[in-house]
């Protein structure tokens, strides 16, 4: 949806002031819907210049403002809404004998509303399509290895919607805040030179030098520190903001769980995911349950993995997103294999793609209503089937053999 306009404001001027600064900003565009590939929403257009009324004269309409800059190229998700227009300022002069240059006493800034944020990716599954069964595989593999006596940890890296703890239940051992530093600008020291805004890659600092206006848009800040480097007047200091939590659970004496969870409104889960992974002992076998998509959260997770298991399904959507994940992992130079979930559904196109590209098929999980029923009740398949417990242990052994061949 589009953002609202900056509104219409009428100023009745009886005496000419020494200086007036007027600022109007359009509303933010609505966020894009999830699930399809799209671009960021376009920025709104700037507002019209003021209508100026002179006693006894006709309306003098200013020229339209320049259009806002286009939004950046988007990732996955539908287009965000267009930002609102910058508003309209109306100045009505009723003063007697005004000076000829009275218009110069008014500075008007009409800023476009920012475009909506693109919708998030509509696919997942350890880099594959959303809902393909990546968490299903992760939690059953974890439980099978635990039952086999191995020391193993699992990290829920899907920080936007973590759900591993719904299947692997343990005693909460700790909860740690993940903090981000947000710049705070002291306007008494700031010279409004604009360097901090120029240094900020993410456009999180808005500066209007002529109006001596500066503002930090906290939702866009990535805590990169560039603004501190840019400022030579000691006008910027950091403040702490909670962006998420890392929770630890004890499953048994030798196995544990770490969960990454972001705060509502946090735009990037990457710092929370990193802290969750770092909370696990480095010398222990660890399963990373990845977030969906192939964007930064997935890259952060896959970058720490020695081997990546892609979970897909034999459908056109599954194949499309499998190809995207494969291309990404090859760019990262990561070894990987594929599990086909809901086998027996759809066509053979996925299998043909694996064969043509010499990609290992690690396991097939059949399209079985009883499997879905067990999972929907928050239970594990391996708690009901010794056969499948053995298959998940064999899956681990197949992965280790594949890694040995790569090394």
Beta strands, then each sheet from edge to edge (+ up, - down):
strand 1: 8-13
strand 2: 20-25
strand 3: 51-53
strand 4: 60-61
strand 5: 88-93
strand 6: 106-111
strand 7: 152-156
strand 8: 171-185
strand 9: 205-208
strand 10: 213-216
strand 11: 236-250
strand 12: 256-262
strand 13: 285-289
strand 14: 308-313
strand 15: 336-343
strand 16: 361-366
sheet 1: 1+ 5+ 3+ 4-
sheet 2: 2+ 6+
sheet 3: 8+ 11- 12+ 7+ 13+
sheet 4: 9+ 10-
sheet 5: 14+ 15+ 16+
end
